[in-house]
Amino acid sequence: MARQAHAEKAWASVERFYHNCAIKTTGKKGYPKFKKEETRASLEYKTCGYKLSEDRKFITFTDGFKAGTFKLWGSRDLHYYQLDQIKRVRVVRRADGYYVQFCIDHTREEKKELTGKNIGLDVGLTHFYTDSDGNKIENPRFLRKDEKKLKRLSRQLSKKKKGSKNRTKARNKLGRAHLKVTLRADLRSTRRRNDWVCKEAQRVIQSNDLVAVENLQVRNMVKNHNLAKSINDAAWYKFRVWLEYFGSIYGVPVIAVNPQYTSQNCSSCGQVVKKSLSQRTHTCSCGCTLDRDHNAGKNILQSALKHLSTTLGHKESNVSGETDLCLTRETELDKPTRRKRKASA
């Protein structure tokens, strides 16, 4: 089954490449290539090839892998699930050790009391987001804070002799630093950043009955090389993914609206007020004076409520429990382990 899983991944990459060629995707078509062994290694099992101990604290691989028995350190209690609920087991190697990911057939649902609050979120670079009530959340900027450390470790690695043990140690040290904050293609959202946006998204969902966000095309926005690093560091896309995930769990509608003119239109009278990016205050002839992002948050919420009234036949905007407006998507949980295992050379 491990060979089957690898064959499925290979055929999926080939099929994706031919599909991109058929639809004439702009840019690179995703030509299948072999990944380097040091970059990212994984092994996947479906229903056999592994065995869990009775206390669910040890896992033994029984196929040709011949890796033996490993002790499981983690924050999840596997006793909560039955063995037939485990559909796949994936072993992943990171710079700081080996991890086991369990794919479990389980529907998560949480109860939530109605709060009577609706909110619109306008994301930005100065602040992570500004809501329709004028509240601002600071941008953590994990990459900017640790950028000097990454550069220093990269210089140390480049000075080590190739093939030496010191170079292997320096590479593992740099890899462990990249796990915390990085922009590499295979780690779009780092551990600290992903944990922060996950907790922030859950807090927003639990405290509101409707959440409106901008339908931003982040892939196109990062083509601006002056802002690409800051946009990737902000993790707007990951934040929206977590909002939609928790929205489907708690039954809170998450509506993505068109971001066009959300900063230019007046939230009070609807008049278009042209502003440059450097102009941070919205001033309209009707007497409305607001922060630029605060005004955009109000426009986003108004657009979502208008869309909601059209969809539900002009019903109440407080519709907690309607999950059809949420984009239900499975997202992988990246929970840090309680202990850190030292990386092998």
C-alpha positions as CSV (number, residue, x, y, z in Angstrom):
1,M,0.0,0.0,0.0
2,A,2.9,2.4,0.5
3,R,4.0,1.7,-3.1
4,Q,0.4,2.4,-4.2
5,A,0.4,5.7,-2.4
6,H,3.6,6.8,-4.1
7,A,2.3,5.7,-7.5
8,E,-0.9,7.7,-6.9
9,K,1.2,10.8,-6.1
10,A,3.3,10.3,-9.2
11,W,0.3,9.8,-11.5
12,A,-1.4,12.7,-10.0
13,S,1.5,15.0,-10.8
14,V,1.7,13.7,-14.4
15,E,-2.1,14.2,-14.8
16,R,-1.9,17.7,-13.3
17,F,0.9,18.6,-15.7
18,Y,-1.0,17.4,-18.8
19,H,-4.2,19.2,-17.5
20,N,-2.3,22.5,-17.2
21,C,-0.9,22.1,-20.7
22,A,-4.4,21.4,-22.0
23,I,-6.0,24.4,-20.5
24,K,-2.9,26.5,-21.4
25,T,-2.0,27.7,-17.9
26,T,0.1,30.8,-17.9
27,G,3.7,30.4,-16.6
28,K,5.1,27.1,-15.5
29,K,3.0,24.0,-16.1
30,G,4.3,21.9,-13.2
31,Y,6.6,19.5,-15.0
32,P,7.0,16.4,-12.7
33,K,10.4,16.2,-11.0
34,F,12.0,14.1,-8.4
35,K,12.3,15.8,-5.0
36,K,15.6,15.9,-3.2
37,E,15.9,13.4,-0.4
38,E,17.0,16.0,2.1
39,T,14.1,18.4,1.3
40,R,11.0,16.4,2.3
41,A,10.5,12.7,2.7
42,S,7.2,11.0,3.5
43,L,5.7,7.5,3.5
44,E,2.0,6.8,3.5
45,Y,0.0,3.7,4.6
46,K,-3.7,3.1,4.1
47,T,-5.1,0.2,6.1
48,C,-2.1,-2.1,6.8
49,G,1.7,-1.9,7.2
50,Y,1.5,-0.5,10.7
51,K,0.2,-1.5,14.1
52,L,-0.7,0.6,17.2
53,S,-0.1,-0.6,20.7
54,E,-3.0,-1.1,23.1
55,D,-2.3,2.1,24.9
56,R,-2.0,4.0,21.6
57,K,1.5,5.3,22.6
58,F,3.6,3.3,20.3
59,I,3.5,2.5,16.5
60,T,5.2,-0.4,14.9
61,F,5.8,-0.7,11.1
62,T,5.3,-4.2,10.0
63,D,6.1,-4.0,6.2
64,G,9.4,-3.7,4.3
65,F,10.1,-0.4,5.9
66,K,11.7,-2.2,8.8
67,A,11.9,0.9,10.9
68,G,10.8,-0.8,14.1
69,T,8.8,0.7,16.9
70,F,8.4,4.4,17.7
71,K,7.0,6.2,20.7
72,L,4.3,8.8,19.9
73,W,4.6,12.2,21.5
74,G,1.8,14.5,20.7
75,S,-1.2,16.6,21.8
76,R,-3.9,14.3,20.4
77,D,-5.5,11.4,22.4
78,L,-5.9,8.5,19.9
79,H,-8.1,6.6,22.5
80,Y,-10.9,9.0,21.4
81,Y,-11.1,7.3,18.0
82,Q,-11.7,3.7,16.9
83,L,-9.1,1.9,14.8
84,D,-11.5,1.6,11.9
85,Q,-11.7,5.4,11.8
86,I,-8.0,5.7,10.9
87,K,-8.0,5.7,7.1
88,R,-4.4,6.7,6.4
89,V,-1.1,7.0,8.3
90,R,1.6,9.2,6.9
91,V,5.2,9.4,8.2
92,V,6.9,12.7,7.5
93,R,10.5,13.7,8.1
94,R,11.2,17.2,9.1
95,A,14.4,19.0,10.1
96,D,13.8,18.4,13.8
97,G,12.7,14.7,13.6
98,Y,10.0,12.4,12.4
99,Y,6.2,12.9,12.6
100,V,3.2,10.7,12.1
101,Q,0.0,12.1,10.7
102,F,-3.3,10.2,11.1
103,C,-6.1,10.8,8.7
104,I,-9.3,10.1,10.7
105,D,-12.8,9.7,9.5
106,H,-14.5,12.0,11.9
107,T,-17.0,14.9,11.6
108,R,-16.3,17.7,14.0
109,E,-19.1,19.9,15.1
110,E,-19.1,22.5,17.9
111,K,-22.0,24.3,19.6
112,K,-22.0,28.1,19.7
113,E,-24.3,30.6,21.3
114,L,-25.6,33.5,19.3
115,T,-23.8,36.8,19.9
116,G,-25.9,39.1,17.6
117,K,-22.7,40.5,16.1
118,N,-21.7,40.7,12.5
119,I,-18.2,41.7,11.4
120,G,-16.3,42.7,8.2
121,L,-12.6,42.3,8.0
122,D,-10.2,44.3,5.9
123,V,-6.7,42.8,5.9
124,G,-3.6,44.9,5.5
125,L,0.2,45.1,5.9
126,T,0.3,47.9,8.6
127,H,-2.2,46.0,10.7
128,F,-3.1,42.4,10.2
129,Y,-6.8,43.3,9.9
130,T,-9.2,46.1,10.8
131,D,-12.8,45.1,11.5
132,S,-16.0,47.1,10.8
133,D,-16.1,48.3,14.4
134,G,-12.7,50.0,14.0
135,N,-10.7,47.4,16.1
136,K,-7.2,46.7,14.8
137,I,-5.0,43.6,15.2
138,E,-1.3,44.1,14.9
139,N,0.7,42.2,12.3
140,P,3.1,39.7,14.1
141,R,5.7,39.8,11.2
142,F,7.4,36.5,12.1
143,L,9.6,36.6,9.1
144,R,10.8,40.1,9.5
145,K,11.8,39.5,13.1
146,D,13.9,36.4,12.4
147,E,15.2,37.3,9.0
148,K,18.7,38.3,10.4
149,K,18.9,34.9,12.2
150,L,18.2,33.0,9.0
151,K,20.8,35.0,7.1
152,R,23.4,34.3,9.8
153,L,22.7,30.6,9.8
154,S,22.8,30.5,5.9
155,R,26.2,32.2,6.0
156,Q,27.5,29.6,8.5
157,L,26.3,26.8,6.3
158,S,27.9,28.2,3.2
159,K,31.3,28.3,5.0
160,K,31.3,24.7,6.0
161,K,33.2,22.1,3.9
162,K,30.9,20.0,1.7
163,G,30.5,16.4,2.9
164,S,31.7,17.2,6.5
165,K,29.8,16.6,9.7
166,N,29.9,20.2,10.6
167,R,28.0,21.0,7.4
168,T,25.4,18.5,8.2
169,K,24.9,20.0,11.7
170,A,24.7,23.5,10.2
171,R,22.1,22.3,7.6
172,N,20.0,20.7,10.3
173,K,20.2,23.9,12.5
174,L,19.2,26.1,9.5
175,G,16.3,23.6,8.7
176,R,15.0,23.8,12.3
177,A,15.1,27.6,12.1
178,H,13.2,27.5,8.8
179,L,10.5,25.4,10.4
180,K,9.6,28.3,12.7
181,V,9.6,31.0,10.1
182,T,10.2,30.6,6.3
183,L,8.8,31.3,2.9
184,R,9.9,28.1,1.1
185,A,7.5,26.6,-1.4
186,D,7.0,23.4,0.6
187,L,6.2,25.2,3.9
188,R,3.8,28.0,2.9
189,S,2.7,28.6,6.5
190,T,5.2,28.2,9.3
191,R,4.4,26.7,12.7
192,R,4.3,30.0,14.6
193,R,2.4,31.8,11.9
194,N,0.0,29.0,11.3
195,D,-0.7,28.6,15.0
196,W,-1.3,32.4,15.4
197,V,-3.7,32.7,12.4
198,C,-5.5,29.5,13.6
199,K,-6.2,30.9,17.1
200,E,-7.1,34.3,15.7
201,A,-9.6,32.8,13.2
202,Q,-11.2,30.7,15.9
203,R,-11.6,33.7,18.2
204,V,-13.2,35.7,15.4
205,I,-15.7,32.9,14.6
206,Q,-16.6,32.2,18.2
207,S,-17.4,35.9,18.9
208,N,-19.5,36.7,15.8
209,D,-22.5,35.3,13.9
210,L,-21.4,36.4,10.5
211,V,-17.9,37.1,9.1
212,A,-17.3,38.9,5.8
213,V,-13.8,38.9,4.2
214,E,-12.3,40.1,0.9
215,N,-12.0,37.6,-1.9
216,L,-8.3,38.4,-2.5
217,Q,-6.2,36.8,-5.2
218,V,-3.0,36.5,-3.2
219,R,-1.2,34.6,-6.0
220,N,-1.6,37.7,-8.2
221,M,-0.8,40.2,-5.5
222,V,2.6,38.6,-4.8
223,K,3.7,39.4,-8.3
224,N,4.6,42.8,-7.0
225,H,8.1,42.1,-5.9
226,N,8.2,45.2,-3.6
227,L,5.4,43.7,-1.4
228,A,5.7,40.0,-2.0
229,K,7.7,39.2,1.1
230,S,5.4,41.2,3.4
231,I,2.2,39.7,1.8
232,N,3.5,36.2,2.3
233,D,4.5,37.0,5.8
234,A,1.0,38.2,6.6
235,A,-0.6,34.8,5.6
236,W,-3.9,36.3,4.4
237,Y,-4.8,33.2,2.5
238,K,-4.1,30.9,5.4
239,F,-6.2,33.1,7.7
240,R,-9.2,32.8,5.3
241,V,-8.8,29.0,5.1
242,W,-9.0,28.8,8.9
243,L,-12.0,31.2,9.0
244,E,-13.9,28.9,6.5
245,Y,-12.8,25.8,8.4
246,F,-14.0,27.0,11.8
247,G,-17.1,28.6,10.2
248,S,-18.2,25.2,9.0
249,I,-17.6,23.7,12.4
250,Y,-19.4,26.4,14.5
251,G,-22.1,27.0,11.9
252,V,-21.0,30.6,11.2
253,P,-21.4,32.0,7.6
254,V,-18.1,33.2,6.1
255,I,-18.8,35.3,3.0
256,A,-16.1,36.4,0.6
257,V,-17.0,39.6,-1.2
258,N,-15.5,41.4,-4.2
259,P,-12.7,43.7,-2.9
260,Q,-13.2,46.2,-5.7
261,Y,-13.8,49.8,-4.5
262,T,-14.1,48.7,-0.8
263,S,-11.5,51.3,0.1
264,Q,-12.7,54.0,-2.3
265,N,-16.5,54.0,-1.6
266,C,-17.9,55.9,1.3
267,S,-19.5,53.6,3.8
268,S,-22.0,56.3,4.8
269,C,-23.3,57.6,1.5
270,G,-21.8,55.3,-1.1
271,Q,-20.0,58.1,-3.0
272,V,-16.6,57.2,-4.6
273,V,-13.7,59.0,-3.0
274,K,-10.4,58.4,-4.8
275,K,-7.5,57.8,-2.5
276,S,-3.9,56.8,-3.0
277,L,-2.2,54.1,-1.0
278,S,-0.4,56.7,1.1
279,Q,-3.7,58.4,2.1
280,R,-4.8,56.5,5.3
281,T,-7.9,58.7,6.2
282,H,-11.2,58.6,4.4
283,T,-12.9,62.0,4.2
284,C,-16.2,62.4,2.3
285,S,-18.3,65.4,1.4
286,C,-21.2,64.0,3.5
287,G,-19.1,64.5,6.6
288,C,-17.9,61.0,7.1
289,T,-14.3,60.9,8.4
290,L,-12.9,57.5,9.2
291,D,-9.7,55.5,9.0
292,R,-9.2,54.1,5.5
293,D,-9.3,50.4,6.7
294,H,-12.2,51.0,9.1
295,N,-14.2,52.4,6.1
296,A,-13.2,49.4,4.0
297,G,-14.3,47.0,6.8
298,K,-17.8,48.6,6.9
299,N,-18.1,48.3,3.1
300,I,-17.1,44.7,3.2
301,L,-19.8,44.0,5.8
302,Q,-22.5,45.9,3.9
303,S,-21.7,43.9,0.7
304,A,-21.9,40.6,2.6
305,L,-25.2,41.5,4.2
306,K,-26.6,42.6,0.8
307,H,-25.5,39.2,-0.7
308,L,-27.0,37.4,2.3
309,S,-30.4,39.1,2.0
310,T,-30.5,38.2,-1.7
311,T,-29.6,34.6,-1.0
312,L,-31.9,34.0,1.9
313,G,-34.8,36.1,0.6
314,H,-34.3,39.2,2.8
315,K,-34.2,37.3,6.1
316,E,-32.5,38.3,9.3
317,S,-28.7,38.7,8.9
318,N,-28.2,36.7,12.1
319,V,-28.2,33.2,10.6
320,S,-25.8,31.2,12.7
321,G,-26.3,27.6,11.8
322,E,-26.5,28.1,8.0
323,T,-23.3,26.3,6.8
324,D,-24.1,26.3,3.1
325,L,-22.4,29.7,2.7
326,C,-19.2,28.4,4.2
327,L,-16.6,26.9,1.9
328,T,-16.1,23.6,3.7
329,R,-12.6,22.5,3.1
330,E,-10.3,20.0,4.9
331,T,-7.3,21.7,6.3
332,E,-4.4,19.9,7.9
333,L,-3.8,20.6,11.6
334,D,-0.2,21.5,12.4
335,K,0.1,21.1,16.2
336,P,3.5,21.3,17.8
337,T,4.6,18.3,19.8
338,R,5.3,18.5,23.5
339,R,8.9,17.6,23.1
340,K,11.4,18.2,20.3
341,R,13.3,15.3,18.9
342,K,16.8,16.0,17.8
343,A,17.3,15.7,14.0
344,S,19.4,12.8,12.7
345,A,22.4,13.6,10.6
